[in-house]
Amino acid sequence: SILMFLIPAFTMKLFSEENRAGTIEVLMTKPLSVFKIVTAKFLAGSFLVIITLIPTLIYYISIYNMGNPVGNIDHASTIGSYLGLVMLGMTFVSIGIFASSLSSNQVIAFLIGLFLCFIFYLGFTFIASIFGNPFDYFLLKLSMIDHFTAIKRGVIDSRDLLYFISVILFFLISTKTVIQHKS
């Protein structure tokens, strides 16, 4: 997915630039908790992902109007795909923010974010194909592509949404921990 490369580029500067410039100390003196700061940066990055996806709605509108008969499109699959892309994008944002908190160098933050996004998106599936039974089921359930594929088919299962929310919370809490440890 192109988002795997694009989102770490969006997020590589969120905390690494603060660390490099020394403005993280000023930010920590504000009457905000570390988790609120991390959440605000996460929401800003997620908003950017959603704004990036909005122009693609023109394809949905075009196919809807050009179908024979008009409206001959699988709405559930399309809505599921957009929901899956938003969840995938938000998860990549949380991973990118975590990577950005680890380093004061933006390029290193980008590479760490790209690596972690790759591992969570495709890496666990690849590792599962190597190990086989009984570990393959567990590793496939750790893979984002397994959950994203289920959502993009139009089947919105609470287990898939819970997976994305859990990964997002894990990386946001990890980011908070890294920032508190550095301060």
Backbone torsions as a table, in degrees:
resi	resn	phi	psi	omega
1	SER	NA	139.9	179.4
2	ILE	-65.3	-26.5	179.0
3	LEU	-62.6	-28.6	-179.6
4	MET	-63.5	-28.2	177.7
5	PHE	-95.1	-37.2	-174.1
6	LEU	-71.2	-44.2	-173.4
7	ILE	-70.3	-41.7	173.6
8	PRO	-59.7	-29.6	175.5
9	ALA	-69.5	-35.5	175.7
10	PHE	-64.6	-42.8	-167.4
11	THR	-95.0	-8.2	-172.7
12	MET	-61.9	-21.9	-175.0
13	LYS	-97.0	-10.2	-169.6
14	LEU	-59.1	-47.0	177.3
15	PHE	-113.2	-27.3	-177.8
16	SER	-63.2	-37.8	177.9
17	GLU	-68.7	-37.2	176.0
18	GLU	-61.6	-42.5	179.1
19	ASN	-67.9	-42.3	-177.3
20	ARG	-66.6	-43.6	-176.5
21	ALA	-81.8	-11.9	-179.1
22	GLY	80.7	11.2	-179.9
23	THR	-83.4	-4.5	178.1
24	ILE	-65.3	-32.7	178.2
25	GLU	-65.8	-41.3	177.7
26	VAL	-64.1	-41.7	179.6
27	LEU	-64.0	-36.8	-179.1
28	MET	-73.2	-17.9	178.5
29	THR	-83.6	-9.9	177.5
30	LYS	-69.1	154.7	-178.3
31	PRO	-78.5	51.1	178.0
32	LEU	-125.4	145.2	175.2
33	SER	-75.6	159.2	179.5
34	VAL	-61.5	-39.1	-179.2
35	PHE	-65.2	-34.9	177.0
36	LYS	-66.4	-38.4	178.3
37	ILE	-65.3	-46.1	179.1
38	VAL	-62.5	-43.2	179.9
39	THR	-64.3	-39.5	178.8
40	ALA	-64.0	-42.1	177.9
41	LYS	-67.5	-37.1	176.4
42	PHE	-63.2	-45.7	180.0
43	LEU	-65.0	-36.5	177.1
44	ALA	-64.1	-44.8	177.8
45	GLY	-65.1	-39.8	178.7
46	SER	-66.2	-38.3	177.3
47	PHE	-62.7	-39.8	177.8
48	LEU	-63.7	-38.6	177.1
49	VAL	-63.5	-44.8	-179.8
50	ILE	-64.0	-42.4	177.4
51	ILE	-61.2	-36.1	178.8
52	THR	-67.2	-32.8	-178.1
53	LEU	-81.9	-23.8	-175.6
54	ILE	-57.2	-43.4	-179.8
55	PRO	-61.2	-21.4	179.3
56	THR	-72.9	-11.5	177.4
57	LEU	-63.9	-19.7	178.0
58	ILE	-63.0	-30.8	176.8
59	TYR	-67.3	-42.3	178.5
60	TYR	-62.0	-45.4	-179.9
61	ILE	-64.3	-41.5	179.9
62	SER	-63.7	-46.5	-179.5
63	ILE	-66.7	-37.2	177.9
64	TYR	-60.1	-46.0	-176.6
65	ASN	-79.3	-24.3	-177.5
66	MET	-93.1	-4.4	-179.5
67	GLY	-68.2	157.9	178.4
68	ASN	-123.6	103.2	0.4
69	PRO	-74.1	165.7	-179.8
70	VAL	-58.0	134.0	-179.8
71	GLY	91.5	8.0	-178.8
72	ASN	-80.9	79.0	-178.8
73	ILE	-147.1	149.5	178.8
74	ASP	-81.0	96.0	-176.0
75	HIS	-65.0	-41.0	-177.4
76	ALA	-62.3	-43.8	179.7
77	SER	-66.1	-40.1	-179.8
78	THR	-67.1	-45.9	178.7
79	ILE	-64.6	-41.3	176.8
80	GLY	-62.0	-39.5	178.3
81	SER	-63.7	-43.5	178.0
82	TYR	-65.6	-41.9	177.1
83	LEU	-62.4	-43.2	177.6
84	GLY	-61.9	-41.2	178.5
85	LEU	-65.5	-39.4	177.9
86	VAL	-65.3	-45.1	179.1
87	MET	-64.4	-42.6	177.9
88	LEU	-62.6	-44.1	179.2
89	GLY	-63.6	-43.0	179.0
90	MET	-65.4	-35.6	177.1
91	THR	-66.9	-43.2	176.9
92	PHE	-63.3	-35.2	177.3
93	VAL	-63.5	-44.5	-180.0
94	SER	-64.2	-37.8	176.9
95	ILE	-66.6	-42.2	179.8
96	GLY	-64.6	-38.1	177.4
97	ILE	-65.8	-41.1	177.0
98	PHE	-61.2	-46.0	179.3
99	ALA	-62.2	-38.0	179.4
100	SER	-66.8	-30.5	179.7
101	SER	-75.9	-18.2	-176.8
102	LEU	-79.6	-26.5	-172.3
103	SER	-135.5	152.2	174.3
104	SER	-93.2	-2.9	177.5
105	ASN	-99.4	124.1	-176.5
106	GLN	-65.1	-37.2	-179.0
107	VAL	-66.7	-42.5	176.8
108	ILE	-63.3	-41.8	177.8
109	ALA	-61.1	-41.1	177.8
110	PHE	-61.9	-46.3	-177.5
111	LEU	-66.6	-40.1	177.0
112	ILE	-64.4	-45.1	178.7
113	GLY	-61.2	-43.8	178.7
114	LEU	-62.3	-43.9	179.7
115	PHE	-62.2	-48.1	-179.5
116	LEU	-65.3	-39.7	177.1
117	CYS	-62.3	-41.6	178.9
118	PHE	-63.9	-45.1	-179.4
119	ILE	-60.4	-46.0	-178.0
120	PHE	-73.4	-29.0	-177.9
121	TYR	-83.1	-51.1	-175.5
122	LEU	-120.2	-24.9	-172.1
123	GLY	-60.7	-44.6	-179.3
124	PHE	-65.0	-34.0	176.9
125	THR	-65.3	-42.4	178.6
126	PHE	-64.5	-44.4	179.7
127	ILE	-64.9	-37.2	178.3
128	ALA	-62.8	-36.6	179.3
129	SER	-68.8	-24.7	178.7
130	ILE	-79.9	-46.3	-173.7
131	PHE	-76.1	-39.1	-177.8
132	GLY	72.6	-161.5	-176.6
133	ASN	-64.7	148.5	-5.4
134	PRO	-91.3	2.2	-174.2
135	PHE	-82.5	-17.7	-173.9
136	ASP	-63.2	-38.1	-179.9
137	TYR	-63.5	-45.9	-180.0
138	PHE	-63.1	-45.3	-179.4
139	LEU	-66.8	-37.5	177.4
140	LEU	-65.5	-33.4	178.1
141	LYS	-73.0	-18.3	174.2
142	LEU	-83.3	-16.2	-176.0
143	SER	-80.9	133.7	178.6
144	MET	-67.5	-34.4	-174.9
145	ILE	-63.5	-32.7	178.3
146	ASP	-63.5	-45.0	-179.4
147	HIS	-74.3	-38.8	179.1
148	PHE	-64.7	-40.5	179.5
149	THR	-62.4	-39.3	178.7
150	ALA	-65.0	-42.6	-178.8
151	ILE	-69.3	-40.7	-175.4
152	LYS	-69.4	-15.3	174.2
153	ARG	-77.1	-8.1	-179.9
154	GLY	98.5	1.2	177.8
155	VAL	-97.8	102.3	-177.6
156	ILE	-94.6	103.7	-177.7
157	ASP	-103.1	139.2	-178.7
158	SER	-63.3	-27.9	178.6
159	ARG	-66.0	-37.4	178.8
160	ASP	-70.2	-42.6	177.2
161	LEU	-64.9	-39.7	178.3
162	LEU	-64.1	-36.5	176.4
163	TYR	-59.5	-51.9	-178.3
164	PHE	-62.2	-43.6	179.7
165	ILE	-63.3	-39.4	179.6
166	SER	-65.0	-44.0	179.4
167	VAL	-65.2	-41.6	178.0
168	ILE	-59.7	-49.8	-179.3
169	LEU	-63.4	-39.1	178.5
170	PHE	-59.1	-47.4	-177.7
171	PHE	-73.9	-32.1	176.2
172	LEU	-68.0	-41.5	177.8
173	ILE	-68.0	-38.2	176.5
174	SER	-63.5	-39.7	177.0
175	THR	-62.7	-45.5	177.9
176	LYS	-57.8	-43.5	-179.6
177	THR	-64.1	-43.0	179.5
178	VAL	-63.5	-44.4	-178.3
179	ILE	-66.7	-41.2	177.5
180	GLN	-64.7	-37.1	179.3
181	HIS	-67.3	-35.0	-179.6
182	LYS	-76.6	-26.7	-176.3
183	SER	-79.5	NA	NA
